Amino acid sequence: MESIKIRFPDGNQKEFNKGITGYEIAESISPRLAQEVLAVKTNGCIKDLHSKFNEDASVKFLTFDDAEGKEVYWHSSSHLMAHAVKEIFPEAKFGVGPAIDAGFYYDIDIEHQLTEDDLFKIELRMLEIAKKDEKFNRQELSKSEALEFWNKRGDQYKLEIISGLDESSETISFYHEGNFTDLCTGPHLPSAGKIKFVKLLNISGSYWRGDEKNKQLQRIYGVSFPKKKMLDDHLFALEEAKKRDHRKLGKELELFFISPKIGQGLPVWLPKGAILRETLENFLKDEQRKRGYLPVITPHIGNINLYKTSGHYPYYKESQFPPIKFADSEEEYLLKPMNCPHHFQIYASKPRSYRDLPIRYAEFGTVYRYEQSGELNGLTRVRCFAVDDSHMFVREDQLKQELCDVIDLIQFVFSTMGFKDFTTQLSFRDENVEKYGGDISLWEKAQQEIKEAAELMNLKYNIAEGEAAFYGPKIDFMVKDALGRQWQLGTVQIDYVMPERFDLEYVGSDGQKHRPVVIHRAPFGSLERFIGVLIEHFAGNFPLWLAPVQVAVLPVSQNFIEYASTVANALKNYDIRVNLDERSEKIGYKIRDWETQKVPYMLVVGEKEQSAGAVSVRKHKKGDIGILSLSEFIDKIKEEISTKESSTN
């Protein structure tokens, strides 16, 4: 029988008979691997474990330890959940049911309003079905066959999906598991029995295809694991996350609110939130000034032709607010979707020499995106947000050093904020040429330069093909918070495309005109999203330098308000953010109240403190730490603020 060569991630290579399955290859390596493997990644594509190999290939086996393995596990779990729902509610019809970052969901059309009791019944039925350990079998069909199948079942959602498919470029596939069939691209687990522990978490409403004009379906969210401890740990982390929810804490700590009268996805910053935001902005502005950045400010709208030149319109018009038109003019304007076209105009506003470069423009520029209402989420998904944007115009011989300097800045920002655990993703282009602008040779050059800079800076990275911006490759920084959740925050991008589109130039040392290279960078990314993540990371217990109120001064009675005021004013003279509590409440009540507001320090003052020119110091979460003279406390807190210690212990 004809043989094929299979290459493994460690570089080893083995020969097998043509037609061997991924499972059989895993079994030949070890029975334990065959038990744990969920799917196989071959030549960059993830396939079912029972897929056959008929030619030479590279192979990586995916287990639950791999992110892609989890995705297969959770995708199969959504299929299993739909199976269980169909058995309990035979009239159910289904929208889509993907894996998500931590679990899965499925959108379901049934007249019955689902309850918590229903979720429990569905969980039990899922486990009953899983015990049968039926295989997930893939079937590929023509478009007409697929339409005929779902037409007989009267499922308009599947019919609509299939109608939009192009069978000349897309494979239409079903998956059968027991007596349940679903339209799905896969891949799936070898069999349902691998799904061991399940928890259905909640129910929400979701418009079909995210369009408010369509019918609202019921969306069930769930999660599943191969081991009970994994599920228990996850549920514990979810409870901790609820306590840290930035929407809940934002309201309790009076940081921000979102009013339906103002508009969905449009956060309003309250005084304490504005102070937090301003502190972050000033921190980065100070650091940028030291590193040679120049501040600029650009309008919130721009002529639509500006964004047509950049490519942001019409390619991304579905996520943008409609153009602004005037009856007495042919001009059209757009709420700014990105800052970069404005910065390009600043660069192009006068002739540039090679001696002028690098030029680094920086702005906390507000941009606007029309996110669907169902996708909005507190500060982390909004319609109006500020980006700590910078666009750096550099010569090619300066590019690598400037990239390394940007990476160093982003690392400095994360370290200061207490994000010690982060990885990076090099987001490169894929083979779909229609997604990208510019010359392929410049893309290859940019990708190599990004990779070399990442290695020079000792970054731990993975490469994700197909995740590049339409104008260039980028480094995306993935940060883990205190609960181990991963967030994509900072980014840095190389751009050879926009300088060409906007005809940006400088005169070189040879007297000829040359194109600069543009570096786009944002350490925070969206400031709103960054603050939302910070709130949850610190559980609202901000380190002293970031806290909107750093000190609360609490007189034990009305008799000591004058001395308390003297203490507060002394602190204010050193730009320490302080609140004087003049309420005629008992001191115990005041202490408890300020503790819930998570203020880092409380200074209790009474007769003893007034006589000694001192303060009784209480620290958040630690309680009474003793009496200090006012000058000693001021020296202590000034030092603590200046070091920007990120720990809140």
Buried (B, 14 or more C-beta within 10 A) or exposed (E): EEEBEBBBEEEEEBEBEEEBBBBBBBBBEEEEBBEBBBBBBBEEEBBBBBBEBEEEBBBBBBBBEBEBBBBBBBBBBBBBBBBBBBBBBEEBBBBBBEBEEBBBBBBBBBEEEBEEEBBEBBBEBBBEBBEEEBBBBBEEBEBEEBBEBBEEEEBBBBBBBBEEBEEEEEEBBBBBBBEBBBBBEBBBBBBBBBBBBBBBBEBEEBBBBEEEEBEBBBBBBBBBBBEEEBBEEBBEBBEEBEEBBBBBBBBEBEBBBBEEEEEEBBBEBBEBBBBBBEBBBEBBBEBBEEBEBEEBEBEEBBBBBBBBBBBBBEBBBEBBBEBEEEEEEEEBBBBBBBBBBBBBBBBBEEEBEBEBBBBBBBBBBBBBBBBBEBEBBBBBBBBBBBBBBBBBBBBEEBBBEBBBBBBEBBBBBBEBBBBEEBBBBBBBBEEEEEEBBBEEEBBEBBBEBBBEBBEEBEBEBEBBBEBBBBBBBBBBBBBBBBBEBBBBBBBBBBBBBBBBBBEBBBBBEEEEEBBBBBBBBBBBBBBBBBBBBBBBBBBBBBBBBBBBBBBBBBBBEEEBBEBBBBBBEBBEEEEBBBBBBBEEEEBEEBBEBBBEBBBBBBBBBBEEBBEEEBBBBBBBEEEEEEBBEBEEBBEEBBEBBEEBBBEBE
